[in-house]
Amino acid sequence: MAGEGAGRMSATDPARLLIVAGEASGDLHGARLLEELATMVPEVEAFGLGGEQMVAAGLEATADSSEIAVVGLAQILRVLPRARKIFAQLLDEVDRRRPRLAVLIDFPEFNLRLAKALRARGVPVVYYISPQIWAWRRGRVKTISELVDAMLVFFPFEAQFYEGRNVDAVHVGHPLVNEVPELPQVWDREGPLEEPYQIALLPGSRTSEVEVLLPVMLDTISLLAEEIPVFARVIRARTISRAMIEDAVQASGLPVTVVEAEERLEAVASSHFALCASGTATLEVGLLGTPMAVLYRLGPWTALLGRLLLRLPHVALVNLVLEEEVVPELLQGRARPETVSAEVLSLLRDPARIATMRERLSELRGRLGAGGASARAAREVARRLAPGRIVEPVGVPCVAGETR
């Protein structure tokens, strides 16, 4: 386990923190962590890579993470020159500011390389949101044990995976338990359906995802409209331009509305069904209890690599947490409008299947752990960033098995 670089600076040095997140979900979780950390270490000085939410929470950004948040080999090659430049800029700032600690959030292809460079500079690393090495490329656990001082994980099975692998893993729980409230569900209304079926479309938070999945979702709505009354809303992630969404909607010729990220939870809760890109958004939809189908489609080379390396029975986080395919996964060749619309029609016409799915989704909140995950993660960071100088918050709950 890494750790040799920790403690080299004195307790009176500024509480400078490097924090790096590479995509929308990391930006959200990084922002919540920074907000909590500021209450524990008020003098914290955070700089690094993030998006608008982390900047609003106090990050001095070297660059915007949306510039390099992509999926697929072809897209990665396209942003590689910019990623290299940002990487160099971050290290220049590290050399100039000499942070006491680094927090690296998910984004493993970038962040594990950064961890190696930080290790060489004697900067301790806390990794927040584990790379999915339990799913594929398990050999990277050796790299993590050599470069990372602490791994803060969302799921209990992740902490179990790291046991005996020389990694200090701490289960902090999932922040979405606090982020997603329990809202009234459209399926709970009494009486017959007196309006079109409301369908929420969540095509992703990366441009490369939206380019592929939004046309499929819109064509699916067109096919559904031939069979049932339907009205669709596209949920726009903060990292996606509104013009991009509106251009796709206009090209479809459908009367689809665009919902901003700030209104997404209410929009999803008031929908009968959701079509959702694989990722963190599936947990949000699941916590709201809205029935869904998960779509994903990668380029042929990326998909081939995934099939060779993936070691999981499911792709969707909802299904992984519930340990069963509760929601259908329509991947690669099955992520076609004809297949998706047939699956959605089959579900909407079968109230018993919808009820069963909703019942299973209601288990998610308990599976994800107690509330207060961001505060627990911030406390772990604070202990390493400014030992002896922490303003200990009151009422930070523990996850199962944790002691204080």
DRENDRENFI-424270 format. One record per residue (C-alpha): residue number from 1; residue in one letter; chain; x, y, z. Coordinates in nm, 3 decimals. Layout:
BEGIN
fimi  doro  lomi  east  north  up
NUM  a  A  X  Y  Z
...
***
This chain:
BEGIN
fimi  doro  lomi  east  north  up
1  m  A  0.000  0.000  0.000
2  a  A  0.121  0.351  -0.077
3  g  A  0.194  0.583  0.210
4  e  A  0.559  0.676  0.215
5  g  A  0.490  1.031  0.098
6  a  A  0.233  1.109  0.368
7  g  A  0.320  1.342  0.652
8  r  A  0.618  1.513  0.488
9  m  A  0.474  1.860  0.537
10  s  A  0.429  2.029  0.870
11  a  A  0.093  2.088  1.034
12  t  A  0.132  2.462  0.983
13  d  A  0.157  2.439  0.602
14  p  A  -0.148  2.563  0.407
15  a  A  -0.416  2.298  0.356
16  r  A  -0.365  2.289  -0.019
17  l  A  -0.557  2.013  -0.195
18  l  A  -0.532  1.890  -0.552
19  i  A  -0.867  1.746  -0.663
20  v  A  -0.931  1.598  -1.007
21  a  A  -1.260  1.482  -1.159
22  g  A  -1.306  1.399  -1.525
23  e  A  -1.680  1.382  -1.596
24  a  A  -2.024  1.501  -1.486
25  s  A  -2.086  1.250  -1.206
26  g  A  -1.736  1.306  -1.068
27  d  A  -1.795  1.681  -1.080
28  l  A  -2.114  1.638  -0.876
29  h  A  -1.955  1.414  -0.614
30  g  A  -1.642  1.629  -0.601
31  a  A  -1.854  1.938  -0.540
32  r  A  -2.040  1.774  -0.251
33  l  A  -1.711  1.656  -0.102
34  l  A  -1.562  2.007  -0.125
35  e  A  -1.870  2.159  0.040
36  e  A  -1.844  1.918  0.333
37  l  A  -1.466  1.951  0.353
38  a  A  -1.490  2.329  0.384
39  t  A  -1.689  2.288  0.705
40  m  A  -1.419  2.061  0.852
41  v  A  -1.109  2.241  0.720
42  p  A  -1.223  2.601  0.657
43  e  A  -0.878  2.707  0.531
44  v  A  -0.867  2.441  0.255
45  e  A  -0.732  2.566  -0.078
46  a  A  -0.855  2.339  -0.358
47  f  A  -0.727  2.348  -0.714
48  g  A  -0.732  2.105  -1.004
49  l  A  -0.966  1.970  -1.272
50  g  A  -1.344  1.977  -1.253
51  g  A  -1.665  2.123  -1.390
52  e  A  -1.900  2.405  -1.300
53  q  A  -2.031  2.238  -0.984
54  m  A  -1.685  2.193  -0.832
55  v  A  -1.596  2.550  -0.927
56  a  A  -1.911  2.670  -0.750
57  a  A  -1.800  2.467  -0.445
58  g  A  -1.465  2.647  -0.431
59  l  A  -1.236  2.475  -0.680
60  e  A  -0.978  2.688  -0.860
61  a  A  -0.993  2.506  -1.192
62  t  A  -0.688  2.454  -1.409
63  a  A  -0.919  2.328  -1.686
64  d  A  -1.278  2.217  -1.741
65  s  A  -1.330  1.841  -1.719
66  s  A  -1.592  1.844  -1.996
67  e  A  -1.310  1.894  -2.247
68  i  A  -1.185  1.538  -2.199
69  a  A  -1.493  1.345  -2.078
70  v  A  -1.555  1.095  -2.359
71  v  A  -1.635  0.726  -2.413
72  g  A  -1.483  0.491  -2.669
73  l  A  -1.142  0.446  -2.823
74  a  A  -1.203  0.678  -3.119
75  q  A  -1.326  0.959  -2.895
76  i  A  -1.033  0.914  -2.654
77  l  A  -0.787  0.949  -2.942
78  r  A  -0.961  1.269  -3.049
79  v  A  -0.915  1.441  -2.711
80  l  A  -0.576  1.289  -2.631
81  p  A  -0.371  1.601  -2.721
82  r  A  -0.586  1.818  -2.494
83  a  A  -0.573  1.558  -2.214
84  r  A  -0.194  1.556  -2.231
85  k  A  -0.185  1.934  -2.209
86  i  A  -0.417  1.936  -1.906
87  f  A  -0.209  1.662  -1.744
88  a  A  0.105  1.874  -1.782
89  q  A  -0.073  2.185  -1.653
90  l  A  -0.186  2.000  -1.342
91  l  A  0.165  1.881  -1.266
92  d  A  0.301  2.233  -1.318
93  e  A  0.053  2.355  -1.058
94  v  A  0.146  2.070  -0.823
95  d  A  0.513  2.166  -0.849
96  r  A  0.428  2.529  -0.786
97  r  A  0.177  2.491  -0.504
98  r  A  0.300  2.169  -0.337
99  p  A  -0.036  2.034  -0.212
100  r  A  -0.050  1.834  0.108
101  l  A  -0.286  1.580  -0.049
102  a  A  -0.452  1.482  -0.377
103  v  A  -0.807  1.353  -0.419
104  l  A  -0.857  1.176  -0.752
105  i  A  -1.218  1.103  -0.846
106  d  A  -1.290  0.802  -1.072
107  f  A  -1.160  0.866  -1.432
108  p  A  -0.895  0.590  -1.404
109  e  A  -0.719  0.615  -1.740
110  f  A  -0.619  0.971  -1.655
111  n  A  -0.608  0.957  -1.276
112  l  A  -0.398  0.643  -1.229
113  r  A  -0.130  0.796  -1.452
114  l  A  -0.158  1.115  -1.249
115  a  A  -0.127  0.914  -0.926
116  k  A  0.205  0.775  -1.049
117  a  A  0.338  1.125  -1.116
118  l  A  0.213  1.244  -0.776
119  r  A  0.375  0.947  -0.606
120  a  A  0.708  1.048  -0.757
121  r  A  0.658  1.396  -0.607
122  g  A  0.574  1.264  -0.261
123  v  A  0.207  1.376  -0.273
124  p  A  -0.026  1.130  -0.091
125  v  A  -0.330  1.019  -0.291
126  v  A  -0.686  0.952  -0.178
127  y  A  -0.888  0.791  -0.457
128  y  A  -1.263  0.862  -0.441
129  i  A  -1.499  0.637  -0.640
130  s  A  -1.312  0.321  -0.724
131  p  A  -1.226  0.233  -1.083
132  q  A  -1.435  -0.066  -1.181
133  i  A  -1.142  -0.306  -1.160
134  w  A  -1.375  -0.557  -0.999
135  a  A  -1.541  -0.569  -1.342
136  w  A  -1.239  -0.573  -1.572
137  r  A  -0.860  -0.522  -1.573
138  r  A  -0.823  -0.660  -1.222
139  g  A  -0.447  -0.651  -1.265
140  r  A  -0.465  -0.278  -1.193
141  v  A  -0.523  -0.353  -0.825
142  k  A  -0.146  -0.395  -0.786
143  t  A  -0.096  -0.048  -0.938
144  i  A  -0.355  0.095  -0.700
145  s  A  -0.190  -0.067  -0.398
146  e  A  0.141  0.094  -0.495
147  l  A  0.007  0.443  -0.575
148  v  A  -0.300  0.505  -0.359
149  d  A  -0.296  0.575  0.016
150  a  A  -0.671  0.532  0.066
151  m  A  -0.957  0.420  -0.157
152  l  A  -1.301  0.561  -0.069
153  v  A  -1.570  0.338  -0.218
154  f  A  -1.945  0.367  -0.275
155  f  A  -2.051  0.004  -0.254
156  p  A  -1.995  -0.265  0.013
157  f  A  -1.889  -0.520  -0.250
158  e  A  -1.604  -0.288  -0.353
159  a  A  -1.461  -0.280  -0.001
160  q  A  -1.490  -0.660  0.006
161  f  A  -1.304  -0.682  -0.325
162  y  A  -1.008  -0.485  -0.189
163  e  A  -0.978  -0.695  0.129
164  g  A  -0.651  -0.885  0.127
165  r  A  -0.521  -0.688  -0.172
166  n  A  -0.305  -0.440  0.024
167  v  A  -0.540  -0.147  -0.038
168  d  A  -0.682  0.066  0.245
169  a  A  -1.044  0.073  0.128
170  v  A  -1.311  0.264  0.322
171  h  A  -1.680  0.217  0.244
172  v  A  -1.836  0.564  0.275
173  g  A  -2.173  0.487  0.113
174  h  A  -2.331  0.651  -0.192
175  p  A  -2.402  1.029  -0.199
176  l  A  -2.710  0.978  -0.415
177  v  A  -2.898  0.853  -0.109
178  n  A  -2.899  1.217  0.003
179  e  A  -2.915  1.371  -0.344
180  v  A  -3.229  1.188  -0.457
181  p  A  -3.539  1.245  -0.243
182  e  A  -3.840  1.020  -0.227
183  l  A  -4.089  1.189  -0.462
184  p  A  -4.450  1.102  -0.556
185  q  A  -4.466  0.853  -0.840
186  v  A  -4.698  0.882  -1.138
187  w  A  -4.772  0.508  -1.108
188  d  A  -4.921  0.566  -0.762
189  r  A  -5.206  0.780  -0.893
190  e  A  -5.543  0.618  -0.863
191  g  A  -5.775  0.552  -1.152
192  p  A  -5.719  0.481  -1.522
193  l  A  -5.453  0.655  -1.728
194  e  A  -5.601  0.983  -1.856
195  e  A  -5.291  1.122  -2.026
196  p  A  -5.017  1.002  -2.264
197  y  A  -4.744  0.784  -2.122
198  q  A  -4.467  1.015  -2.005
199  i  A  -4.123  0.891  -2.112
200  a  A  -3.799  1.043  -1.980
201  l  A  -3.494  1.022  -2.204
202  l  A  -3.153  1.033  -2.035
203  p  A  -2.896  0.997  -2.315
204  g  A  -2.588  1.058  -2.100
205  s  A  -2.349  1.326  -1.984
206  r  A  -2.077  1.286  -2.248
207  t  A  -2.109  1.429  -2.598
208  s  A  -2.001  1.098  -2.749
209  e  A  -2.280  0.914  -2.562
210  v  A  -2.549  1.161  -2.663
211  e  A  -2.444  1.156  -3.028
212  v  A  -2.505  0.781  -3.038
213  l  A  -2.794  0.726  -2.797
214  l  A  -3.024  1.027  -2.837
215  p  A  -3.118  0.947  -3.200
216  v  A  -3.194  0.589  -3.095
217  m  A  -3.415  0.714  -2.812
218  l  A  -3.599  0.961  -3.033
219  d  A  -3.661  0.698  -3.301
220  t  A  -3.791  0.471  -3.026
221  i  A  -4.042  0.739  -2.924
222  s  A  -4.153  0.769  -3.286
223  l  A  -4.223  0.395  -3.300
224  l  A  -4.399  0.397  -2.963
225  a  A  -4.623  0.682  -3.079
226  e  A  -4.758  0.454  -3.353
227  e  A  -4.888  0.216  -3.084
228  i  A  -4.972  0.419  -2.773
229  p  A  -5.020  0.783  -2.670
230  v  A  -4.677  0.900  -2.558
231  f  A  -4.502  1.222  -2.464
232  a  A  -4.124  1.241  -2.421
233  r  A  -3.886  1.469  -2.233
234  v  A  -3.509  1.477  -2.282
235  i  A  -3.308  1.538  -1.966
236  r  A  -3.010  1.757  -2.056
237  a  A  -2.695  1.697  -1.853
238  r  A  -2.502  2.009  -1.758
239  t  A  -2.211  1.897  -1.970
240  i  A  -2.419  1.880  -2.290
241  s  A  -2.506  2.194  -2.487
242  r  A  -2.875  2.271  -2.519
243  a  A  -2.822  2.340  -2.890
244  m  A  -2.702  1.982  -2.941
245  i  A  -3.017  1.841  -2.780
246  e  A  -3.249  2.081  -2.962
247  d  A  -3.090  2.007  -3.300
248  a  A  -3.149  1.634  -3.249
249  v  A  -3.508  1.691  -3.137
250  q  A  -3.577  1.919  -3.434
251  a  A  -3.433  1.663  -3.674
252  s  A  -3.666  1.398  -3.530
253  g  A  -3.975  1.609  -3.595
254  l  A  -4.123  1.498  -3.262
255  p  A  -4.295  1.725  -3.005
256  v  A  -4.030  1.651  -2.741
257  t  A  -3.944  1.896  -2.463
258  v  A  -3.601  1.954  -2.310
259  v  A  -3.567  1.948  -1.930
260  e  A  -3.270  2.109  -1.755
261  a  A  -3.059  1.912  -1.509
262  e  A  -3.191  2.109  -1.211
263  e  A  -3.544  1.981  -1.285
264  r  A  -3.448  1.624  -1.374
265  l  A  -3.559  1.451  -1.053
266  e  A  -3.915  1.583  -1.065
267  a  A  -3.934  1.510  -1.439
268  v  A  -3.818  1.151  -1.395
269  a  A  -4.044  1.088  -1.094
270  s  A  -4.345  1.209  -1.294
271  s  A  -4.261  0.978  -1.587
272  h  A  -4.408  0.635  -1.644
273  f  A  -4.084  0.508  -1.790
274  a  A  -3.725  0.613  -1.860
275  l  A  -3.474  0.527  -2.129
276  c  A  -3.137  0.572  -1.967
277  a  A  -2.774  0.557  -2.074
278  s  A  -2.571  0.321  -1.860
279  g  A  -2.403  0.507  -1.574
280  t  A  -2.476  0.689  -1.250
281  a  A  -2.806  0.818  -1.388
282  t  A  -2.949  0.466  -1.363
283  l  A  -2.910  0.488  -0.985
284  e  A  -3.091  0.823  -0.976
285  v  A  -3.378  0.683  -1.181
286  g  A  -3.384  0.369  -0.968
287  l  A  -3.390  0.561  -0.640
288  l  A  -3.688  0.757  -0.770
289  g  A  -3.861  0.426  -0.845
290  t  A  -3.924  0.497  -1.212
291  p  A  -3.926  0.185  -1.433
292  m  A  -3.654  0.197  -1.697
293  a  A  -3.455  0.029  -1.968
294  v  A  -3.080  0.086  -1.989
295  l  A  -2.922  0.150  -2.328
296  y  A  -2.561  0.156  -2.432
297  r  A  -2.369  0.127  -2.755
298  l  A  -1.994  0.152  -2.806
299  g  A  -1.780  0.157  -3.117
300  p  A  -1.695  -0.190  -3.253
301  w  A  -1.335  -0.197  -3.126
302  t  A  -1.427  -0.069  -2.781
303  a  A  -1.713  -0.319  -2.760
304  l  A  -1.484  -0.606  -2.861
305  l  A  -1.234  -0.506  -2.593
306  g  A  -1.515  -0.486  -2.337
307  r  A  -1.643  -0.835  -2.422
308  l  A  -1.293  -0.976  -2.382
309  l  A  -1.225  -0.810  -2.048
310  l  A  -1.559  -0.763  -1.872
311  r  A  -1.616  -0.995  -1.575
312  l  A  -1.966  -0.895  -1.468
313  p  A  -2.308  -1.052  -1.520
314  h  A  -2.466  -0.705  -1.561
315  v  A  -2.368  -0.364  -1.693
316  a  A  -2.623  -0.132  -1.531
317  l  A  -2.532  -0.016  -1.179
318  v  A  -2.891  -0.074  -1.069
319  n  A  -2.867  -0.440  -1.160
320  l  A  -2.520  -0.475  -1.007
321  v  A  -2.638  -0.338  -0.674
322  l  A  -2.956  -0.547  -0.676
323  e  A  -2.758  -0.852  -0.798
324  e  A  -3.017  -0.936  -1.063
325  e  A  -3.132  -0.800  -1.399
326  v  A  -3.421  -0.601  -1.257
327  v  A  -3.421  -0.355  -1.548
328  p  A  -3.357  -0.465  -1.907
329  e  A  -3.013  -0.394  -2.053
330  l  A  -3.027  -0.320  -2.425
331  l  A  -2.665  -0.311  -2.535
332  q  A  -2.484  -0.284  -2.867
333  g  A  -2.699  -0.452  -3.137
334  r  A  -3.002  -0.458  -2.907
335  a  A  -2.984  -0.079  -2.865
336  r  A  -3.192  -0.029  -3.180
337  p  A  -3.526  0.158  -3.195
338  e  A  -3.718  -0.154  -3.300
339  t  A  -3.583  -0.363  -3.013
340  v  A  -3.612  -0.089  -2.754
341  s  A  -3.968  0.007  -2.849
342  a  A  -4.079  -0.357  -2.839
343  e  A  -3.932  -0.397  -2.490
344  v  A  -4.094  -0.077  -2.363
345  l  A  -4.433  -0.168  -2.510
346  s  A  -4.414  -0.513  -2.353
347  l  A  -4.350  -0.359  -2.011
348  l  A  -4.608  -0.081  -2.032
349  r  A  -4.874  -0.331  -2.135
350  d  A  -4.794  -0.559  -1.840
351  p  A  -4.879  -0.385  -1.508
352  a  A  -4.757  -0.687  -1.310
353  r  A  -4.404  -0.658  -1.456
354  i  A  -4.402  -0.283  -1.388
355  a  A  -4.512  -0.345  -1.028
356  t  A  -4.240  -0.608  -0.980
357  m  A  -3.974  -0.378  -1.120
358  r  A  -4.083  -0.092  -0.895
359  e  A  -4.085  -0.321  -0.592
360  r  A  -3.728  -0.432  -0.660
361  l  A  -3.614  -0.074  -0.724
362  s  A  -3.749  0.021  -0.382
363  e  A  -3.468  -0.193  -0.233
364  l  A  -3.197  0.029  -0.382
365  r  A  -3.193  0.292  -0.109
366  g  A  -3.124  0.036  0.162
367  r  A  -2.858  -0.137  -0.048
368  l  A  -2.664  0.187  -0.101
369  g  A  -2.611  0.256  0.269
370  a  A  -2.696  0.532  0.514
371  g  A  -2.711  0.899  0.419
372  g  A  -2.417  1.132  0.477
373  a  A  -2.173  0.967  0.234
374  s  A  -2.017  1.295  0.119
375  a  A  -1.955  1.398  0.480
376  r  A  -1.793  1.064  0.561
377  a  A  -1.572  1.092  0.253
378  a  A  -1.478  1.449  0.349
379  r  A  -1.389  1.336  0.701
380  e  A  -1.150  1.075  0.559
381  v  A  -0.991  1.343  0.342
382  a  A  -0.972  1.594  0.628
383  r  A  -0.792  1.346  0.853
384  r  A  -0.515  1.320  0.596
385  l  A  -0.516  1.681  0.480
386  a  A  -0.508  1.863  0.813
387  p  A  -0.466  1.625  1.109
388  g  A  -0.521  1.804  1.438
389  r  A  -0.687  2.100  1.267
390  i  A  -1.028  1.952  1.187
391  v  A  -1.356  2.112  1.287
392  e  A  -1.539  1.785  1.352
393  p  A  -1.899  1.803  1.221
394  v  A  -2.188  1.689  1.434
395  g  A  -2.421  1.415  1.319
396  v  A  -2.221  1.248  1.042
397  p  A  -2.376  0.900  1.037
398  c  A  -2.164  0.587  1.011
399  v  A  -2.217  0.316  0.755
400  a  A  -2.279  -0.037  0.874
401  g  A  -1.977  -0.170  1.058
402  e  A  -1.792  0.165  1.083
403  t  A  -1.664  0.292  1.415
404  r  A  -1.587  0.650  1.510
***
